[in-house]
Amino acid sequence: MGYKPWFDDYVEEVKDTPSYVASGLIVEITDKFFDRMKELGLTQESLAKKLGFTQPYISKLLNHGANMTIQTLAKIAVALEMDVKAPEFTPKERKYDIGFVSPAQCSHEQDEYERIVINERESCEVDQDDNKLANAA
């Protein structure tokens, strides 16, 4: 089946939801657990015995069927002899579209009015496509 453009729209819509972020974390963590199990030659059954869990429960955890607590994640990591580091939490870069402004309001040297985007980490950046549209109008 071919690529569906609506999928990009859907991902853009949900990418900042807690469910989407959690799903990404779960996939990343369980992939690391599977890789480590392979390195150690452990099966789900042998990991379950190490932890005092049942194999079906381990399967459910590792196949994204359950929301693991931090305690459960830590138990699995210890059983797999893994060092654990906290996930990285960083502020998102926010942009503000402030419309059409004159170059005097920004560090650009063009004579025409431009559409710029103010970014918290940069003074401003010109949106050239919007500028071309504005000049054509």
TORPA-4810 file (N, C-alpha, C, O; in nm, 3 decimals):
<nodes>
NODE_1_0.085_-0.118_0.000_0.000_0.000_0.000_0.089_0.124_0.000_0.193_0.124_0.066_M
NODE_2_0.051_0.227_-0.071_0.131_0.347_-0.088_0.125_0.441_0.032_0.048_0.422_0.126_G
NODE_3_0.208_0.541_0.023_0.217_0.645_0.126_0.088_0.725_0.133_0.031_0.761_0.031_Y
NODE_4_0.045_0.752_0.253_-0.078_0.830_0.274_-0.042_0.967_0.332_0.005_0.975_0.445_K
NODE_5_-0.064_1.076_0.257_-0.030_1.210_0.307_-0.106_1.247_0.435_-0.055_1.324_0.516_P
NODE_6_-0.224_1.192_0.454_-0.301_1.225_0.573_-0.229_1.178_0.699_-0.252_1.231_0.807_W
NODE_7_-0.141_1.078_0.685_-0.070_1.027_0.801_0.021_1.134_0.861_0.028_1.148_0.983_F
NODE_8_0.090_1.211_0.777_0.175_1.320_0.825_0.091_1.422_0.901_0.133_1.472_1.005_D
NODE_9_-0.026_1.453_0.849_-0.115_1.547_0.917_-0.157_1.493_1.053_-0.161_1.566_1.152_D
NODE_10_-0.188_1.364_1.056_-0.229_1.301_1.181_-0.116_1.305_1.284_-0.138_1.340_1.400_Y
NODE_11_0.006_1.267_1.241_0.120_1.268_1.334_0.145_1.409_1.384_0.172_1.428_1.503_V
NODE_12_0.137_1.507_1.298_0.157_1.647_1.338_0.055_1.687_1.444_0.086_1.761_1.537_E
NODE_13_-0.065_1.637_1.428_-0.174_1.670_1.521_-0.155_1.606_1.659_-0.188_1.666_1.761_E
NODE_14_-0.102_1.483_1.662_-0.096_1.409_1.789_0.043_1.404_1.852_0.058_1.354_1.963_V
NODE_15_0.146_1.453_1.783_0.283_1.433_1.830_0.313_1.496_1.966_0.409_1.456_2.031_K
NODE_16_0.235_1.591_2.009_0.259_1.654_2.138_0.162_1.606_2.246_0.152_1.667_2.353_D
NODE_17_0.091_1.497_2.219_0.000_1.444_2.320_0.075_1.348_2.412_0.170_1.283_2.369_T
NODE_18_0.034_1.339_2.538_0.100_1.246_2.631_0.100_1.102_2.580_0.199_1.030_2.599_P
NODE_19_-0.007_1.058_2.518_-0.013_0.919_2.468_0.092_0.892_2.362_0.157_0.787_2.364_S
NODE_20_0.111_0.986_2.271_0.210_0.969_2.164_0.351_0.968_2.222_0.434_0.885_2.184_Y
NODE_21_0.378_1.062_2.313_0.510_1.069_2.376_0.538_0.942_2.455_0.647_0.886_2.447_V
NODE_22_0.439_0.896_2.532_0.454_0.773_2.612_0.479_0.653_2.523_0.564_0.569_2.553_A
NODE_23_0.406_0.644_2.413_0.424_0.531_2.321_0.566_0.528_2.266_0.628_0.422_2.256_S
NODE_24_0.618_0.644_2.231_0.755_0.652_2.181_0.856_0.608_2.285_0.952_0.537_2.254_G
NODE_25_0.835_0.651_2.410_0.925_0.609_2.518_0.919_0.459_2.540_1.023_0.394_2.556_L
NODE_26_0.799_0.404_2.540_0.783_0.260_2.562_0.854_0.180_2.453_0.923_0.082_2.482_I
NODE_27_0.837_0.222_2.328_0.904_0.152_2.217_1.055_0.159_2.234_1.125_0.058_2.219_V
NODE_28_1.106_0.277_2.264_1.250_0.295_2.279_1.306_0.209_2.394_1.409_0.145_2.379_E
NODE_29_1.237_0.209_2.506_1.283_0.134_2.623_1.276_-0.016_2.598_1.371_-0.089_2.626_I
NODE_30_1.163_-0.063_2.547_1.151_-0.207_2.526_1.248_-0.257_2.418_1.295_-0.371_2.426_T
NODE_31_1.278_-0.174_2.319_1.380_-0.212_2.220_1.514_-0.234_2.289_1.587_-0.328_2.256_D
NODE_32_1.548_-0.146_2.384_1.674_-0.161_2.458_1.671_-0.288_2.542_1.772_-0.358_2.553_K
NODE_33_1.556_-0.319_2.602_1.545_-0.442_2.680_1.563_-0.565_2.590_1.635_-0.658_2.626_F
NODE_34_1.499_-0.566_2.474_1.513_-0.679_2.381_1.658_-0.695_2.337_1.710_-0.807_2.331_F
NODE_35_1.724_-0.583_2.305_1.864_-0.590_2.263_1.950_-0.650_2.374_2.037_-0.733_2.347_D
NODE_36_1.926_-0.608_2.497_2.005_-0.659_2.610_1.975_-0.806_2.635_2.065_-0.884_2.665_R
NODE_37_1.849_-0.845_2.623_1.813_-0.986_2.640_1.888_-1.071_2.538_1.938_-1.179_2.571_M
NODE_38_1.896_-1.022_2.416_1.966_-1.095_2.310_2.115_-1.108_2.345_2.173_-1.215_2.331_K
NODE_39_2.175_-0.997_2.392_2.317_-0.999_2.432_2.342_-1.103_2.541_2.444_-1.172_2.538_E
NODE_40_2.250_-1.113_2.635_2.266_-1.205_2.748_2.215_-1.346_2.719_2.233_-1.438_2.799_L
NODE_41_2.151_-1.363_2.604_2.095_-1.493_2.569_1.973_-1.529_2.653_1.948_-1.647_2.678_G
NODE_42_1.898_-1.429_2.696_1.779_-1.452_2.779_1.653_-1.460_2.694_1.637_-1.386_2.597_L
NODE_43_1.565_-1.547_2.732_1.432_-1.554_2.672_1.336_-1.479_2.763_1.371_-1.443_2.875_T
NODE_44_1.216_-1.458_2.715_1.114_-1.397_2.801_1.088_-1.484_2.923_1.067_-1.433_3.033_Q
NODE_45_1.090_-1.613_2.902_1.066_-1.705_3.013_1.177_-1.697_3.118_1.149_-1.696_3.238_E
NODE_46_1.302_-1.692_3.073_1.412_-1.684_3.171_1.413_-1.549_3.242_1.446_-1.542_3.360_S
NODE_47_1.377_-1.441_3.171_1.367_-1.310_3.236_1.254_-1.310_3.337_1.268_-1.255_3.446_L
NODE_48_1.142_-1.372_3.302_1.029_-1.380_3.393_1.068_-1.453_3.522_1.032_-1.409_3.632_A
NODE_49_1.140_-1.563_3.509_1.184_-1.639_3.628_1.276_-1.553_3.714_1.264_-1.554_3.837_K
NODE_50_1.367_-1.479_3.652_1.459_-1.391_3.724_1.384_-1.286_3.806_1.425_-1.249_3.916_K
NODE_51_1.273_-1.240_3.750_1.196_-1.133_3.812_1.082_-1.182_3.902_1.026_-1.106_3.980_L
NODE_52_1.050_-1.310_3.890_0.935_-1.362_3.965_0.802_-1.325_3.899_0.699_-1.319_3.966_G
NODE_53_0.807_-1.301_3.771_0.687_-1.270_3.692_0.652_-1.391_3.607_0.729_-1.487_3.599_F
NODE_54_0.537_-1.388_3.545_0.502_-1.493_3.451_0.551_-1.453_3.312_0.568_-1.334_3.283_T
NODE_55_0.573_-1.552_3.226_0.616_-1.523_3.089_0.511_-1.442_3.014_0.547_-1.349_2.942_Q
NODE_56_0.381_-1.474_3.027_0.282_-1.391_2.956_0.284_-1.244_3.000_0.262_-1.154_2.919_P
NODE_57_0.312_-1.220_3.129_0.319_-1.082_3.177_0.440_-1.011_3.116_0.429_-0.895_3.074_Y
NODE_58_0.555_-1.078_3.111_0.674_-1.020_3.047_0.645_-0.991_2.901_0.682_-0.885_2.850_I
NODE_59_0.579_-1.085_2.834_0.543_-1.064_2.693_0.456_-0.941_2.677_0.478_-0.861_2.586_S
NODE_60_0.359_-0.926_2.764_0.269_-0.810_2.759_0.348_-0.681_2.780_0.325_-0.582_2.709_K
NODE_61_0.440_-0.680_2.876_0.520_-0.561_2.903_0.609_-0.526_2.784_0.615_-0.410_2.741_L
NODE_62_0.678_-0.625_2.731_0.776_-0.600_2.626_0.714_-0.578_2.488_0.779_-0.525_2.398_L
NODE_63_0.589_-0.617_2.473_0.522_-0.597_2.344_0.421_-0.483_2.350_0.321_-0.483_2.279_N
NODE_64_0.449_-0.388_2.437_0.375_-0.263_2.446_0.229_-0.281_2.485_0.145_-0.198_2.453_H
NODE_65_0.200_-0.391_2.556_0.062_-0.416_2.595_0.027_-0.366_2.733_-0.088_-0.376_2.776_G
NODE_66_0.125_-0.310_2.804_0.099_-0.261_2.939_0.182_-0.136_2.962_0.293_-0.121_2.910_A
NODE_67_0.127_-0.047_3.042_0.197_0.074_3.080_0.281_0.042_3.204_0.225_0.024_3.312_N
NODE_68_0.412_0.033_3.189_0.500_-0.004_3.299_0.521_0.111_3.396_0.533_0.227_3.356_M
NODE_69_0.527_0.077_3.524_0.563_0.178_3.624_0.714_0.195_3.622_0.786_0.113_3.566_T
NODE_70_0.761_0.301_3.681_0.905_0.323_3.691_0.968_0.209_3.771_1.079_0.165_3.740_I
NODE_71_0.898_0.162_3.873_0.948_0.050_3.954_0.967_-0.075_3.868_1.069_-0.144_3.879_Q
NODE_72_0.870_-0.105_3.782_0.881_-0.222_3.694_0.995_-0.204_3.595_1.070_-0.298_3.570_T
NODE_73_1.008_-0.085_3.538_1.119_-0.058_3.447_1.252_-0.080_3.517_1.344_-0.140_3.461_L
NODE_74_1.262_-0.032_3.641_1.386_-0.048_3.718_1.414_-0.195_3.747_1.529_-0.239_3.737_A
NODE_75_1.311_-0.271_3.782_1.330_-0.415_3.809_1.384_-0.487_3.686_1.476_-0.569_3.695_K
NODE_76_1.327_-0.457_3.571_1.373_-0.521_3.446_1.516_-0.480_3.415_1.599_-0.564_3.379_I
NODE_77_1.545_-0.351_3.428_1.681_-0.302_3.400_1.783_-0.368_3.491_1.890_-0.407_3.445_A
NODE_78_1.752_-0.381_3.620_1.844_-0.445_3.714_1.862_-0.593_3.677_1.974_-0.644_3.679_V
NODE_79_1.753_-0.661_3.644_1.761_-0.802_3.605_1.845_-0.820_3.479_1.909_-0.923_3.462_A
NODE_80_1.843_-0.720_3.393_1.920_-0.726_3.268_2.060_-0.665_3.283_2.133_-0.649_3.185_L
NODE_81_2.094_-0.631_3.407_2.226_-0.574_3.437_2.255_-0.451_3.352_2.359_-0.440_3.287_E
NODE_82_2.160_-0.359_3.354_2.171_-0.236_3.274_2.185_-0.115_3.367_2.123_-0.110_3.473_M
NODE_83_2.267_-0.019_3.324_2.270_0.110_3.391_2.151_0.190_3.340_2.114_0.179_3.223_D
NODE_84_2.092_0.269_3.427_1.975_0.346_3.389_2.004_0.494_3.407_2.058_0.537_3.509_V
NODE_85_1.968_0.570_3.306_1.978_0.716_3.312_1.840_0.771_3.287_1.761_0.714_3.211_K
NODE_86_1.810_0.882_3.351_1.679_0.946_3.330_1.668_0.992_3.186_1.766_1.033_3.125_A
NODE_87_1.547_0.985_3.131_1.530_1.037_2.994_1.558_1.187_2.994_1.546_1.255_3.096_P
NODE_88_1.594_1.235_2.879_1.626_1.377_2.867_1.498_1.458_2.846_1.420_1.432_2.754_E
NODE_89_1.478_1.555_2.932_1.364_1.645_2.921_1.420_1.783_2.889_1.493_1.841_2.969_F
NODE_90_1.384_1.835_2.773_1.432_1.967_2.732_1.313_2.051_2.687_1.215_1.997_2.635_T
NODE_91_1.322_2.181_2.706_1.211_2.267_2.659_1.200_2.261_2.508_1.301_2.255_2.437_P
NODE_92_1.078_2.264_2.460_1.056_2.269_2.315_1.088_2.410_2.267_1.068_2.508_2.337_K
NODE_93_1.137_2.415_2.144_1.162_2.544_2.082_1.028_2.597_2.032_0.960_2.532_1.952_E
NODE_94_0.992_2.713_2.079_0.863_2.771_2.038_0.889_2.883_1.938_0.984_2.961_1.952_R
NODE_95_0.802_2.890_1.839_0.812_2.997_1.740_0.682_3.076_1.742_0.574_3.022_1.766_K
NODE_96_0.696_3.202_1.716_0.581_3.289_1.713_0.575_3.358_1.578_0.672_3.425_1.540_Y
NODE_97_0.468_3.344_1.507_0.449_3.412_1.380_0.392_3.549_1.412_0.281_3.559_1.463_D
NODE_98_0.467_3.653_1.383_0.420_3.786_1.419_0.374_3.867_1.299_0.349_3.987_1.311_I
NODE_99_0.361_3.805_1.185_0.305_3.872_1.068_0.408_3.950_0.990_0.528_3.923_0.996_G
NODE_100_0.360_4.049_0.915_0.447_4.128_0.830_0.500_4.246_0.908_0.425_4.322_0.968_F
NODE_101_0.634_4.262_0.905_0.698_4.371_0.977_0.804_4.433_0.887_0.846_4.372_0.788_V
NODE_102_0.848_4.550_0.922_0.952_4.615_0.843_1.088_4.564_0.888_1.104_4.519_1.002_S
NODE_103_1.189_4.571_0.799_1.323_4.527_0.835_1.380_4.602_0.955_1.467_4.550_1.025_P
NODE_104_1.332_4.723_0.979_1.381_4.799_1.095_1.350_4.727_1.226_1.416_4.751_1.327_A
NODE_105_1.250_4.642_1.225_1.212_4.570_1.345_1.293_4.441_1.362_1.275_4.368_1.459_Q
NODE_106_1.379_4.415_1.267_1.460_4.294_1.271_1.597_4.329_1.213_1.616_4.440_1.163_C
NODE_107_1.690_4.238_1.219_1.825_4.268_1.174_1.845_4.250_1.023_1.958_4.259_0.976_S
NODE_108_1.739_4.226_0.948_1.753_4.207_0.803_1.763_4.340_0.732_1.712_4.441_0.780_H
NODE_109_1.830_4.341_0.616_1.857_4.466_0.547_1.777_4.484_0.419_1.817_4.562_0.333_E
NODE_110_1.665_4.417_0.405_1.584_4.433_0.285_1.489_4.551_0.304_1.451_4.584_0.416_Q
NODE_111_1.452_4.615_0.191_1.365_4.732_0.197_1.218_4.695_0.209_1.137_4.776_0.254_D
NODE_112_1.184_4.574_0.169_1.044_4.536_0.167_1.001_4.482_0.303_1.082_4.441_0.385_E
NODE_113_0.871_4.485_0.322_0.817_4.424_0.442_0.828_4.273_0.428_0.810_4.219_0.319_Y
NODE_114_0.856_4.206_0.537_0.876_4.063_0.533_0.794_3.996_0.643_0.764_4.057_0.746_E
NODE_115_0.760_3.871_0.618_0.697_3.791_0.723_0.811_3.726_0.799_0.890_3.652_0.741_R
NODE_116_0.821_3.751_0.928_0.927_3.690_1.006_0.867_3.607_1.118_0.752_3.624_1.158_I
NODE_117_0.948_3.517_1.167_0.908_3.432_1.278_1.006_3.458_1.390_1.127_3.440_1.374_V
NODE_118_0.954_3.499_1.504_1.038_3.521_1.620_1.054_3.388_1.691_0.958_3.315_1.712_I
NODE_119_1.174_3.359_1.725_1.209_3.234_1.790_1.275_3.270_1.921_1.355_3.364_1.926_N
NODE_120_1.243_3.198_2.028_1.299_3.232_2.159_1.451_3.226_2.162_1.513_3.294_2.243_E
NODE_121_1.512_3.145_2.077_1.656_3.128_2.083_1.730_3.209_1.977_1.853_3.218_1.981_R
NODE_122_1.659_3.267_1.882_1.722_3.345_1.777_1.647_3.477_1.765_1.531_3.486_1.804_E
NODE_123_1.714_3.578_1.712_1.648_3.708_1.702_1.529_3.702_1.607_1.420_3.745_1.643_S
NODE_124_1.548_3.652_1.487_1.437_3.634_1.394_1.486_3.560_1.271_1.605_3.554_1.243_C
NODE_125_1.393_3.504_1.201_1.426_3.440_1.075_1.318_3.476_0.974_1.200_3.483_1.008_E
NODE_126_1.358_3.499_0.852_1.266_3.543_0.748_1.203_3.421_0.683_1.272_3.325_0.649_V
NODE_127_1.074_3.427_0.666_1.004_3.322_0.592_0.997_3.369_0.447_0.907_3.445_0.411_D
NODE_128_1.092_3.324_0.365_1.104_3.373_0.227_0.980_3.342_0.143_0.943_3.422_0.058_Q
NODE_129_0.916_3.226_0.165_0.799_3.194_0.086_0.686_3.292_0.111_0.619_3.335_0.018_D
NODE_130_0.666_3.329_0.238_0.563_3.427_0.268_0.601_3.563_0.212_0.514_3.639_0.169_D
NODE_131_0.730_3.595_0.213_0.775_3.723_0.160_0.745_3.731_0.011_0.700_3.836_-0.037_N
NODE_132_0.770_3.623_-0.063_0.741_3.621_-0.207_0.591_3.638_-0.230_0.549_3.709_-0.321_K
NODE_133_0.511_3.571_-0.148_0.366_3.583_-0.162_0.319_3.726_-0.134_0.232_3.779_-0.203_L
NODE_134_0.378_3.787_-0.033_0.339_3.924_0.004_0.376_4.021_-0.107_0.299_4.112_-0.137_A
NODE_135_0.493_4.002_-0.168_0.535_4.091_-0.275_0.452_4.073_-0.401_0.434_4.168_-0.478_N
NODE_136_0.401_3.953_-0.423_0.319_3.926_-0.541_0.179_3.985_-0.528_0.112_4.014_-0.627_A
NODE_137_0.135_4.003_-0.403_-0.001_4.052_-0.379_-0.016_4.199_-0.409_-0.125_4.254_-0.393_A
</nodes>
